[in-house]
Amino acid sequence: MGKLQDRKTELVERIQKVRSKKILDAVEQALSGEVEPELTDEEYAEMLEIRRRYDKGEAKGSTWPEVKKRLLRDLRS
């Protein structure tokens, strides 16, 4: 079997062992594409404001290597 098929088989086996309705509901939502973000209205508004500032060039983004370097540095201090 290929890697993708192996992963599918493993997931099916894991799902069959699940006893929590909450977990099964989450899996079903993820598979159906119906996952709703769990943001409050304030968090969503803040996210939109950050994006607006970024799109206008008022905020600088970071590449993943820059973020990773910063996080590792912060963990060490």
N, C-alpha and C positions, 0 to 999 in steps of 0.2 A: 504494500500500500504506500501511497505517497504521503508526504508530511501533512497536507491539508486533510486528507481522509483520516489520518491518524488522530489529528486534533478533533475532528468531528466525532469520531468514535469515543475518544476520551471525554468529550463534553456530554455526549449522550449518556455514558456510564455515570458521570458525576451527577447529571440531572436526575437520573433514575434513583439515586440515593438521597436526594433532597427531601426533607420532611417538612420544611417550612413553606407555608403558603406565601408568605411575603417574598421569599427568594424566588419561588416559581413565578409569582406575578411580575417581579422585576425582570426575570429572564424572558418571559413572554412579551413584556413591553419592549425590551431591547430588540428582540427578534422582529417585532412588528414595526419598529421605527417610531413608536409612540412615546418615547421617553421625553418627559417634560423636564426642563431645567428647574432645579429647586432654588430659584432666586426670588428674593423678595422684590417688590416694586422698587424699593430704594436701591438695592444692589443692581438691578437691571438698569435703572436710570444712571447710576454711577458708571456702569460698564459702557453705556452709550456715550456718556460725556467723555470718558477716556478715549474712546474710539474717535469721537469728533475732534478732540485735540490732536490726536495722532494724525488723522487725515489732513488737518490744516497745517501740520508741521510744527505744532506748538509743543508736542511731546516726542521724546526720542524713544524708540524701541530698542531692544537688545536681541542679539542673535543667541541661539541656544548655547554655543560655546562660551559666550560672555556670561550668560546666566549661570551656567554650570560652574564656571570658574569662581564667580561671586559666591555661590552657595557653598562650594567646597571650602573657600577661604573663611566664610562665616562659621562653618561647622568646626573648623580648626581653632578658632579664637574663642 
